[in-house]
Amino acid sequence: MDIQFDGFQQSVSLTWAVLLLVVVLGISYWTYFRVEGLTPAFRWILTGLRAAAFTLLLLLLLNPVIALHDQLTHPLRIALVLDNSQSTGIEKGQYRGAEHYEEIIRQIVPGEGERFRHVDISSYGFDADFFPLESPFDLDYSGSRTNIDHALTGFMDIFDREEAVILVTDGIVTSGRDPSASSSRMPVPVFTVGIGDTTRQNDIVVQRVSSNPTASLNSTLSVEASILNEGFPDQDIAVQLRRDEEVLDEATIRSSEQRSIQQVRFELALEEEGLQQFNIHVPELEGEWTAENNTRFFSVNVRDDRIRILHLAFEVHPDVRVVRSFLREDQQVSLENRTWTGGDRYVEGELPDRPDTLDLVILHGFPHTDLPASEAAAVADRFGENALFIIGSPGQEVRRLSAHFPGILPLQFEDGYSWHDVSIAIAAEHAGHTILDFDKADDFRPESVGGGIRNVTVSAGAEVLLQSVYRGSRTNTPLLGVRTAGDRHIAHLNGYGFFRWALSTRNETRDFWEHLLNNTTKWTAARPDDELLDLRPSDPVFQAGEPVILDGFLRNEAGDPEPNGVVEVEVGQEGRESRRYVMSNEGEGRYQLEITGLPEGVYEYEGTASRSDREIDTRSGRFTIGGVNREYVNTIRDDAVLEQIASLSGGQYLPHEEAADLPDLLEERLGFEQRTETVTRSISLHRHPIWFILLIVMLTAEWSLRKYKALA
């Protein structure tokens, strides 16, 4: 170890330090020079102790620094990064798969002996992830993805004095970003070794299936597939659209080229609701290298998302025509109309006998003053469990409403209620309601409508969105009230004459009416959101070998994210025992589960969310594992990628046939001798306690001698 004085790092100037030193020495001498009764020896000892203490304290104030220089040795450090993906174990052409791979590793790794005694190699593996290896022969060739960029960035994260990287891979990127950007940022050169075969094999590959993941029931979905024909020219090739093993449709492709990619389109009729699983399949051809990539799965979530509405009118009025015309033009709405003409008769036919198939019933002008009590009771009894949207009319007898729908309506009417010409105002306390979530003109003043001005009360739990304004004064009488009753919504538009808004010459009035009618209809038709657990796979179809990821989001009964829940998931196949998992808590109500090692097939899952042994919600669904493994889609070694990585990082590329030359190349470029480096440490002396201990000793010695001589 070499010790060297490195100077002072003082905050006091050297001039002042010298002056202070002279002063403290003078004070030390003057203090004992004038004391009588001391022998010269004691006088100089006491003076010396005080002067030494002051001098040491002053030196510490100047912060002297010394540098310690150590000579350290270490071996040449090299990182060996090995591809663990499934494609590296494929036997193809001159490449013999896993056995050949291990032979290549033995050629690369320096052996024992004097030549390599100062070489230290750390081994790492990669596929979709980057991970350390105890031995370079610990690979299992099971990775379903090849992410070279992740391997390079993973090395940079753990970089520690390595002087080179040996990257062994086939260069076929099936996941992640282009590795060129990371290659140019590598702190050391990358020597790439290409494994695998560069020849093309006769093969048919279903490369891609394109379709909309969601569709409506009873619609037709276009499905397009890309088929790679490698080595089968002038041959008819069948392409099948299947559900499981059932062939739904079939097309034939043919090409005169040795290698071609052709598009096949199918029209898929969707006649069943729910998550439907399908696949594009090419039957195996004679002489085909592998059939592993002849099938690709896809799924379609088929939903009957039309809103089924019954509009039941009890009075012929312009409002009826306006409402029906608006709903009829909405592609999301399936509309049925009935118009009462007297007794129990309706123009368009009898009332629907399956009210449970309806999402919403609009009662327009119910009950009419001329409607028989028996028919009014029959209507209320038939549709009393439905979501209801009640709209007023001049002939409506609103006081009878509460008797027909007791305890569920947002508004209650008293004797003396009557219609008046009113304008409207938005209730400020509920202006943010979903129904009113649209742009409104600041000076909105629509035409007057018929509405109430008194004798109306609001039911508990109901919300008033619009109020009537009579002769310029806002009243407390609701014009639009809404309420959630159990598992349904109820809305009451307590007025009539809205056709004037629909036919207004002012755009802002027409827009207001259309948004109000649309939002009220859609909100009332929707069931209250009681889905507190949202649980779904990240992809409805997972490729063979890749992990299955389920994502969850949990809310509590108040609608806030639940960060302290427990979500348990059961996953299984029909006829087989299910396995139970617990999702990891990602915070802020987010949960995730990753499952590896599941074989191909269709799986069902059911998740249960709870907190403190209290169940919050459950959700279930399906996902599929199957289809083409991306590691089998392209098996041709990508020399261009490997040459680019080596070039951008300052290394060199060698195909595996030349792997035995790599140790000589590394010795020529880097040298295999032991590395020596000097490590310098700077030490501030004032940080060491020995100086303060010495200072205390000197001051204590001075005090002891003073006491001994009985000096004050």
C-alpha positions in Angstrom: 0.0 0.0 0.0 1.3 3.4 -1.0 0.4 6.4 1.3 0.6 9.9 -0.1 -0.3 13.3 1.5 -3.0 14.8 -0.7 -3.2 18.3 0.7 -5.7 20.3 2.8 -9.4 20.8 2.1 -9.8 23.7 4.4 -12.5 26.3 4.5 -10.0 28.7 6.3 -7.3 30.4 4.2 -3.7 29.3 4.8 -2.7 32.8 5.8 -5.3 32.9 8.6 -4.2 29.5 9.7 -0.6 30.5 10.1 -1.6 33.6 12.0 -3.8 31.5 14.3 -0.9 29.1 14.8 1.4 31.9 15.9 -1.3 33.3 18.2 -2.0 29.9 19.9 1.7 29.2 20.3 2.2 32.6 21.8 -0.7 32.2 24.2 0.6 28.8 25.3 4.0 30.3 26.0 2.7 33.4 27.7 0.3 31.4 29.9 3.1 29.5 31.7 6.0 31.9 31.3 4.5 34.2 34.0 3.7 31.4 36.5 6.0 31.5 39.4 7.2 28.4 41.3 7.5 26.1 38.2 10.7 24.5 37.3 11.8 25.2 33.7 11.1 21.5 32.9 7.4 21.7 34.1 7.0 25.1 32.4 8.1 23.7 29.0 6.1 20.5 29.5 2.8 22.3 30.2 3.5 24.9 27.5 4.2 22.0 25.0 1.0 20.1 25.9 -1.2 23.1 25.4 0.6 24.2 22.3 0.4 20.7 20.8 -3.3 20.4 21.6 -4.1 23.8 20.0 -1.9 22.9 17.0 -3.6 19.5 16.5 -7.0 21.2 16.7 -6.0 23.8 14.1 -4.6 21.1 11.8 -7.9 19.2 12.0 -9.7 22.4 11.1 -7.6 22.6 7.9 -8.9 19.0 7.0 -5.7 17.3 5.9 -6.3 14.5 3.3 -4.1 11.5 2.5 -4.4 9.1 -0.5 -4.0 5.3 -0.1 -3.1 3.5 -3.3 -3.8 -0.3 -3.5 -2.7 -2.6 -6.3 -5.5 -5.1 -7.1 -5.5 -8.1 -9.5 -8.4 -9.9 -11.0 -9.0 -12.3 -13.9 -10.4 -11.4 -17.4 -14.2 -11.4 -16.9 -16.5 -12.6 -19.7 -20.2 -13.0 -19.8 -21.6 -16.0 -21.7 -25.2 -15.4 -22.7 -27.0 -18.5 -24.1 -30.3 -18.8 -26.0 -32.7 -21.1 -24.1 -35.6 -20.9 -26.6 -37.2 -24.0 -28.1 -35.9 -23.2 -31.6 -32.3 -23.9 -30.4 -33.2 -27.5 -29.7 -34.7 -28.2 -33.2 -32.8 -30.7 -35.3 -32.7 -29.3 -38.8 -30.3 -29.6 -41.7 -26.7 -29.9 -40.4 -27.7 -28.7 -37.0 -28.4 -31.6 -34.6 -30.3 -29.7 -31.9 -29.6 -29.8 -28.2 -26.7 -32.3 -28.5 -25.0 -30.1 -31.1 -25.6 -27.0 -29.0 -23.7 -28.5 -26.0 -20.8 -29.3 -28.3 -20.6 -25.7 -29.4 -20.7 -24.5 -25.8 -17.7 -26.8 -25.0 -15.8 -25.3 -27.9 -16.5 -21.7 -26.7 -15.8 -22.1 -23.0 -12.0 -22.0 -22.3 -10.8 -25.2 -20.8 -8.4 -25.7 -17.9 -4.7 -25.1 -18.1 -2.2 -22.4 -17.8 -3.5 -20.5 -20.8 -6.9 -19.9 -19.3 -6.1 -19.6 -15.6 -6.8 -15.9 -15.5 -10.1 -16.1 -17.4 -13.4 -16.1 -15.5 -16.7 -16.7 -17.3 -20.2 -16.1 -15.9 -23.1 -17.9 -17.6 -26.6 -16.5 -18.2 -29.6 -17.8 -20.1 -32.4 -16.0 -21.9 -35.7 -16.6 -23.7 -38.5 -14.2 -22.8 -36.5 -13.5 -19.6 -32.8 -13.0 -18.7 -31.5 -15.2 -15.8 -28.2 -16.5 -14.3 -27.0 -20.1 -14.8 -24.9 -22.2 -12.4 -23.5 -23.9 -15.4 -23.7 -23.2 -19.2 -25.1 -26.7 -19.5 -28.1 -26.0 -17.4 -30.3 -25.0 -20.4 -33.7 -26.8 -20.8 -34.5 -25.4 -24.3 -38.1 -24.7 -23.1 -38.4 -20.9 -23.8 -41.4 -20.0 -25.9 -40.0 -16.6 -26.9 -36.6 -15.3 -28.1 -36.1 -11.7 -26.8 -32.5 -10.8 -27.7 -33.0 -7.1 -26.8 -34.0 -8.2 -23.2 -30.9 -10.3 -23.0 -28.7 -7.3 -23.9 -30.4 -4.9 -21.5 -30.4 -7.5 -18.8 -26.6 -7.8 -19.1 -26.3 -4.0 -18.9 -28.3 -4.0 -15.6 -25.8 -6.4 -14.0 -22.6 -5.2 -15.7 -19.6 -5.4 -13.4 -16.1 -5.2 -14.9 -16.8 -7.7 -17.7 -14.7 -7.0 -20.8 -16.7 -8.9 -23.4 -20.0 -10.7 -24.0 -20.3 -14.0 -25.9 -23.9 -14.2 -27.2 -24.9 -17.6 -28.5 -28.3 -17.7 -30.4 -29.9 -18.4 -33.7 -30.8 -14.7 -34.0 -34.5 -15.4 -34.7 -36.3 -12.6 -32.7 -39.9 -13.7 -31.7 -40.5 -11.3 -28.9 -39.4 -7.8 -27.8 -37.8 -4.9 -29.7 -35.2 -4.8 -32.4 -31.9 -5.4 -30.6 -29.9 -3.0 -32.7 -30.5 0.0 -30.4 -29.3 -1.9 -27.3 -26.3 -3.2 -29.3 -25.0 0.3 -29.9 -25.2 1.1 -26.2 -23.3 -2.0 -25.0 -20.4 -1.1 -22.7 -18.3 -3.9 -24.0 -18.0 -5.8 -27.4 -20.4 -8.6 -28.1 -19.0 -11.6 -29.9 -22.0 -13.4 -31.5 -22.0 -17.1 -32.3 -24.8 -18.2 -34.6 -26.3 -21.6 -34.0 -29.0 -23.4 -36.0 -29.4 -24.0 -39.7 -29.8 -21.6 -42.7 -31.5 -24.0 -45.1 -35.2 -23.9 -45.8 -37.4 -26.9 -45.1 -40.6 -27.9 -46.8 -43.2 -26.6 -44.5 -46.7 -25.0 -44.3 -47.2 -22.3 -41.7 -50.4 -20.6 -40.6 -48.6 -17.3 -39.9 -51.4 -15.0 -38.9 -55.1 -14.9 -38.3 -56.9 -11.5 -38.4 -60.4 -11.0 -37.0 -62.4 -8.7 -34.8 -62.2 -10.1 -31.2 -65.8 -9.1 -30.5 -68.9 -9.3 -32.7 -72.6 -9.2 -32.4 -74.9 -12.2 -32.3 -76.3 -13.3 -35.6 -73.8 -11.3 -37.6 -71.1 -12.4 -40.0 -67.5 -12.0 -39.2 -64.6 -11.8 -41.7 -61.6 -13.9 -40.8 -58.4 -13.6 -42.8 -55.5 -16.0 -42.5 -51.9 -15.7 -44.0 -50.5 -19.1 -45.1 -46.8 -19.6 -45.8 -46.1 -22.2 -48.4 -42.5 -23.2 -48.3 -41.5 -25.9 -50.8 -44.9 -27.1 -52.2 -45.3 -25.5 -55.6 -48.1 -26.5 -58.0 -50.0 -28.3 -55.2 -53.5 -27.8 -54.0 -53.5 -27.0 -50.2 -56.6 -27.2 -48.2 -57.2 -24.4 -45.5 -59.9 -25.1 -43.0 -61.9 -22.9 -40.6 -62.8 -25.1 -37.6 -64.5 -25.1 -34.3 -62.4 -27.7 -32.3 -62.2 -30.6 -34.9 -65.4 -29.6 -36.8 -64.7 -28.1 -40.2 -67.0 -25.1 -40.7 -65.6 -24.0 -44.0 -62.7 -24.8 -46.4 -60.8 -23.1 -49.1 -58.0 -24.2 -51.4 -54.8 -22.3 -52.3 -52.2 -23.1 -55.0 -49.0 -21.4 -56.0 -46.5 -22.1 -58.7 -43.8 -20.5 -56.6 -41.3 -22.4 -54.4 -42.1 -20.0 -51.6 -45.3 -17.9 -51.3 -47.5 -16.2 -48.7 -51.2 -16.3 -49.6 -54.3 -14.8 -47.9 -57.4 -16.8 -47.3 -60.7 -15.2 -46.3 -63.6 -16.8 -44.6 -67.1 -15.5 -43.6 -67.9 -16.8 -40.2 -71.6 -16.9 -39.1 -72.0 -16.2 -35.4 -75.1 -17.9 -34.0 -74.1 -18.6 -30.4 -73.6 -16.0 -27.7 -70.5 -16.0 -25.5 -66.7 -16.6 -26.0 -66.4 -18.8 -29.1 -63.2 -20.6 -29.9 -62.1 -21.3 -33.5 -58.9 -22.2 -35.4 -57.4 -22.1 -38.9 -55.9 -25.4 -39.8 -54.0 -26.9 -42.7 -53.9 -30.7 -42.9 -50.4 -32.1 -42.8 -48.8 -32.6 -46.2 -46.6 -35.5 -47.2 -43.0 -34.4 -46.8 -43.7 -31.5 -44.5 -41.0 -30.8 -42.0 -43.3 -30.3 -39.0 -47.1 -30.0 -38.4 -46.6 -28.0 -35.2 -47.3 -24.7 -37.0 -50.2 -25.9 -39.1 -52.9 -24.6 -36.7 -53.5 -21.2 -35.2 -56.3 -20.5 -32.8 -58.4 -17.4 -32.3 -61.5 -16.5 -30.3 -64.5 -14.2 -30.8 -66.6 -12.8 -27.9 -70.1 -12.9 -29.4 -72.4 -10.5 -27.7 -76.1 -9.8 -28.1 -75.5 -6.1 -27.4 -78.7 -4.6 -28.9 -81.0 -2.9 -26.4 -84.4 -4.6 -26.6 -87.0 -1.8 -25.9 -90.8 -1.9 -25.8 -92.4 1.5 -26.3 -96.0 1.3 -25.0 -98.1 4.4 -25.8 -101.4 5.2 -24.2 -102.2 8.3 -26.2 -101.8 9.5 -29.8 -99.5 12.5 -29.4 -96.6 14.1 -31.4 -94.2 13.1 -28.6 -94.9 9.4 -29.3 -93.9 9.7 -33.0 -90.8 11.7 -32.1 -89.6 9.2 -29.5 -90.2 6.2 -31.7 -88.6 7.8 -34.7 -85.4 8.6 -32.7 -85.1 5.1 -31.3 -85.9 3.4 -34.6 -82.8 5.1 -36.1 -80.5 3.8 -33.4 -78.6 0.7 -34.6 -78.1 -0.4 -31.0 -81.8 -0.5 -30.3 -84.3 -3.3 -31.2 -87.6 -1.5 -30.9 -91.1 -3.0 -30.4 -94.2 -0.6 -30.4 -97.6 -1.0 -29.0 -100.3 1.7 -29.0 -103.4 1.4 -26.8 -106.7 2.0 -28.6 -109.2 1.2 -25.8 -110.0 -1.7 -23.5 -107.2 -4.2 -23.8 -106.6 -3.6 -27.5 -103.3 -2.4 -29.0 -102.7 -1.5 -32.7 -99.5 -3.4 -33.3 -100.7 -6.6 -31.6 -100.9 -8.1 -28.2 -98.4 -7.2 -25.4 -95.2 -9.3 -25.3 -95.6 -12.3 -23.1 -91.9 -12.5 -22.2 -91.1 -9.3 -20.5 -87.9 -10.8 -19.1 -86.4 -10.6 -22.7 -86.8 -6.8 -22.7 -84.0 -4.5 -21.5 -86.4 -1.5 -21.1 -90.1 -0.7 -21.1 -91.1 2.8 -22.0 -94.6 3.6 -20.6 -95.7 6.7 -22.5 -98.7 8.4 -21.0 -99.4 5.6 -18.5 -102.0 5.4 -17.0 -104.4 7.3 -19.3 -107.5 8.7 -17.7 -109.6 6.4 -19.9 -107.5 3.3 -19.3 -109.6 0.7 -17.4 -108.3 -0.1 -14.0 -108.1 -3.8 -14.9 -105.9 -3.2 -17.9 -103.7 -0.7 -16.0 -103.2 -3.4 -13.3 -102.4 -6.0 -16.0 -99.8 -3.7 -17.6 -98.2 -2.9 -14.2 -98.2 -6.6 -13.2 -96.6 -7.7 -16.5 -93.8 -5.1 -16.6 -93.4 -4.4 -12.9 -90.1 -6.2 -12.8 -88.6 -4.4 -15.8 -86.5 -1.3 -16.1 -89.0 1.5 -16.7 -88.9 4.8 -18.4 -92.1 6.7 -17.8 -92.9 9.7 -20.1 -95.9 12.0 -19.5 -98.7 13.0 -21.8 -101.7 15.4 -21.5 -104.1 12.5 -20.8 -101.9 10.8 -18.1 -103.4 10.4 -14.7 -100.2 10.5 -12.7 -101.8 10.1 -9.3 -102.5 6.5 -10.1 -98.8 5.7 -10.8 -97.8 5.0 -7.2 -100.6 2.6 -6.7 -99.5 0.5 -9.7 -95.8 0.6 -8.9 -95.6 1.0 -5.1 -92.2 1.8 -3.6 -90.1 1.9 -6.7 -90.9 5.2 -8.6 -88.6 8.2 -8.2 -91.6 10.6 -8.0 -94.8 10.6 -5.9 -97.9 12.7 -6.8 -100.5 14.2 -4.6 -104.0 15.4 -5.1 -104.2 18.8 -6.9 -101.4 18.0 -9.3 -102.0 19.6 -12.7 -100.2 20.5 -16.0 -98.8 24.0 -16.8 -96.5 25.5 -19.4 -93.1 25.4 -17.9 -89.4 25.8 -19.0 -86.6 23.7 -17.5 -83.5 24.1 -15.3 -80.8 21.6 -14.5 -80.6 20.6 -10.9 -77.1 21.8 -9.8 -76.5 19.0 -7.2 -76.9 16.3 -9.9 -75.5 18.1 -12.9 -72.7 15.5 -13.2 -75.0 12.5 -13.6 -74.3 10.2 -16.5 -77.6 11.2 -18.2 -76.5 14.9 -18.3 -73.0 14.1 -19.4 -73.0 16.1 -22.7 -72.2 19.6 -23.9 -74.9 22.1 -23.2 -75.1 25.7 -24.4 -74.5 28.3 -21.7 -77.7 30.3 -22.5 -79.9 27.2 -23.2 -83.5 28.3 -23.3 -85.7 25.7 -25.0 -89.4 26.0 -25.9 -91.8 25.5 -23.0 -93.3 22.1 -22.3 -96.1 20.7 -20.2 -95.1 20.0 -16.6 -96.0 20.3 -12.9 -95.3 23.1 -10.5 -96.4 21.6 -7.2 -97.8 18.6 -5.4 -94.9 16.3 -6.3 -92.5 14.7 -3.8 -89.2 12.9 -4.4 -88.8 9.3 -3.2 -86.0 8.3 -0.9 -82.8 7.5 -2.9 -84.1 9.2 -6.0 -82.2 12.0 -7.9 -83.7 15.0 -9.6 -81.9 16.0 -12.7 -84.3 18.6 -14.3 -86.7 20.9 -12.5 -89.5 23.0 -13.9 -89.4 26.8 -14.1 -92.7 28.6 -13.9 -93.1 32.2 -15.0 -89.3 32.7 -14.5 -89.1 31.2 -11.1 -87.5 27.8 -10.4 -89.8 25.4 -8.6 -88.9 22.3 -6.6 -91.0 20.1 -8.9 -89.0 17.5 -10.8 -89.2 17.4 -14.6 -86.8 14.4 -14.7 -86.3 12.1 -11.8 -84.3 8.8 -11.7 -83.9 6.0 -9.1 -82.1 2.7 -8.8 -84.5 0.1 -7.5 -82.6 -3.1 -6.7 -81.1 -4.5 -9.9 -82.8 -2.0 -12.3 -83.1 1.7 -13.1 -86.3 3.7 -13.1 -86.6 7.1 -14.9 -89.6 9.5 -15.1 -89.7 12.3 -17.6 -92.6 14.2 -15.9 -93.8 16.3 -18.8 -95.0 16.4 -22.5 -94.6 18.6 -25.6 -91.0 17.6 -26.2 -91.7 17.3 -29.9 -91.2 21.1 -29.9 -87.6 20.5 -28.9 -87.1 17.9 -31.6 -88.6 20.2 -34.3 -86.9 23.3 -33.0 -85.1 25.6 -35.5 -82.3 26.0 -32.9 -79.5 23.4 -33.1 -78.8 23.6 -29.3 -82.4 22.7 -28.5 -82.5 19.7 -30.9 -79.1 18.5 -29.6 -80.2 18.8 -26.0 -83.3 16.7 -26.7 -81.5 14.0 -28.6 -78.7 13.7 -26.0 -81.2 13.7 -23.1 -83.4 11.0 -24.7 -80.5 8.9 -25.8 -78.7 9.1 -22.4 -81.9 8.5 -20.4 -82.8 5.5 -22.5 -79.3 3.9 -22.3 -78.9 4.6 -18.6 -82.3 3.2 -17.7 -81.8 0.1 -19.9 -78.5 -0.7 -18.3 -78.4 -2.9 -15.2 -76.8 -1.2 -12.2 -73.1 -1.9 -12.2 -72.7 -4.6 -9.6 -69.5 -6.2 -11.2 -67.0 -5.4 -8.5 -64.4 -7.9 -9.8 -63.2 -7.6 -13.4 -61.2 -10.7 -14.2 -60.0 -11.6 -17.7 -57.1 -13.2 -19.5 -54.6 -10.9 -21.2 -55.2 -12.8 -24.4 -58.1 -15.1 -25.1 -55.7 -17.5 -26.9 -52.2 -18.2 -25.6 -49.6 -19.8 -27.8 -48.2 -23.2 -26.8 -45.5 -22.9 -24.2 -46.1 -19.3 -23.2 -47.3 -18.3 -19.7 -51.0 -17.6 -19.1 -51.6 -14.2 -17.6 -54.9 -13.3 -15.9 -55.5 -9.6 -15.0 -57.9 -8.5 -12.3 -59.3 -5.3 -11.0 -61.3 -5.2 -7.7 -63.5 -2.5 -6.3 -65.3 -2.4 -3.0 -69.0 -1.8 -2.5 -68.5 1.9 -2.5 -66.9 1.7 -6.0 -63.4 2.5 -4.8 -60.3 0.4 -5.7 -59.9 -2.3 -3.1 -56.1 -2.7 -2.3 -56.4 -5.2 0.5 -58.4 -8.0 -1.1 -57.5 -11.6 -1.8 -58.4 -13.0 -5.2 -58.4 -16.8 -5.5 -58.7 -18.4 -9.0 -59.6 -22.0 -9.9 -58.4 -23.1 -13.3 -59.2 -26.4 -15.0 -60.5 -28.3 -17.9 -63.7 -30.2 -18.2 -63.4 -33.7 -16.7 -60.1 -32.8 -15.0 -59.3 -31.7 -11.5 -59.0 -27.9 -11.1 -56.0 -26.1 -9.6 -56.3 -23.2 -7.2 -54.1 -20.1 -7.4 -53.9 -16.8 -5.5 -53.4 -13.7 -7.6 -50.5 -11.3 -6.6 -51.6 -7.9 -5.3 -50.1 -5.2 -7.6 -51.6 -2.3 -5.6 -54.4 0.2 -6.2 -57.0 -2.6 -6.7 -55.0 -4.4 -9.5 -54.2 -8.1 -9.3 -52.4 -10.5 -11.6 -51.7 -14.2 -12.0 -49.1 -15.9 -14.2 -49.4 -19.6 -14.8 -46.8 -21.6 -16.6 -46.7 -25.2 -17.9 -50.3 -25.7 -18.9 -50.8 -28.1 -21.8 -52.9 -27.2 -24.9 -56.6 -27.1 -24.5 -59.6 -25.0 -23.6 -59.6 -23.9 -19.9 -62.3 -22.5 -17.6 -61.5 -20.2 -14.7 -63.4 -18.8 -11.8 -62.1 -16.1 -9.5 -63.4 -15.2 -6.0 -62.5 -11.9 -4.4 -62.8 -11.5 -0.6 -61.6 -9.4 2.2 -61.5 -10.4 5.9 -63.4 -13.6 5.1 -66.1 -11.6 3.4 -66.8 -12.5 -0.2 -67.0 -9.4 -2.5 -67.6 -10.9 -6.0 -67.0 -13.8 -8.3 -66.2 -13.9 -12.0 -65.6 -16.7 -14.5 -64.5 -17.1 -18.1 -62.5 -19.2 -20.6 -59.2 -19.1 -22.4 -57.4 -21.3 -24.9 -53.9 -22.6 -25.0 -52.9 -23.9 -28.4 -52.0 -22.9 -31.9 -48.7 -22.3 -33.6 -45.6 -22.0 -31.4 -43.7 -18.9 -32.6 -40.5 -20.7 -32.2 -41.5 -23.0 -35.0 -42.8 -20.4 -37.5 -39.3 -19.4 -38.6 -36.3 -21.7 -38.0 -33.8 -20.1 -40.4 -30.8 -18.7 -38.6 -30.7 -14.9 -38.9 -27.0 -14.1 -39.7 -27.8 -10.5 -40.5 -29.1 -9.8 -37.0 -26.1 -11.4 -35.4 -23.6 -9.6 -37.6 -25.4 -6.3 -36.8 -25.2 -6.9 -33.0 -21.5 -7.7 -33.2 -20.7 -4.8 -35.5 -22.6 -2.1 -33.5 -21.0 -3.2 -30.2 -17.4 -3.6 -31.5 -17.4 -7.4 -31.5 -17.3 -10.0 -34.2 -19.7 -12.7 -35.6 -18.9 -16.3 -36.0 -21.2 -19.1 -37.3 -21.2 -22.2 -35.1 -19.0 -24.0 -37.6 -16.2 -21.6 -36.5 -17.0 -21.6 -32.8 -13.7 -23.3 -32.0 -11.8 -20.2 -33.2 -13.4 -18.0 -30.6 -10.9 -18.5 -27.7 -8.0 -17.6 -30.1 -10.0 -14.5 -31.2 -10.7 -13.4 -27.6 -7.1 -13.9 -26.6 -5.9 -11.8 -29.6 -8.4 -9.0 -28.9 -8.4 -9.0 -25.1 -5.5 -11.0 -23.8 -5.8 -13.7 -21.2 -3.3 -12.3 -18.7 -4.2 -11.2 -15.2 -5.7 -7.7 -14.8 -4.0 -5.2 -12.5 -5.5 -2.0 -11.4 -4.8 0.7 -8.9 -7.5 1.6 -6.5 -7.1 5.0 -4.7 -8.9 5.9 -1.5 -8.9 9.4 -0.1 -9.1 9.7 3.7 -9.9 12.9 5.6 -7.9 12.7 8.8 -10.4 14.6 10.8 -12.9 11.7 10.3 -10.7 9.3 12.3 -11.3 9.3 16.1 -7.6 8.7 17.0 -6.9 12.4 16.6 -9.7 13.4 18.9 -8.6 10.8 21.4 -5.0 12.2 21.3 -6.4 15.7 21.8 -8.3 14.6 24.9 -5.2 12.8 26.2 -3.0 15.9 25.9 -5.6 18.2 27.5 -6.1 15.7 30.3 -2.4 15.4 30.9 -2.1 19.2 31.1 -5.0 19.4 33.5 -3.5 16.6 35.7 -0.1 18.4 35.9 -1.8 21.7 36.7 -3.7 20.0 39.6 -0.4 18.4 40.7 1.2 21.8 40.9 -1.9 23.3 42.5 -2.3 25.8 39.7 -5.6 27.6 39.5 
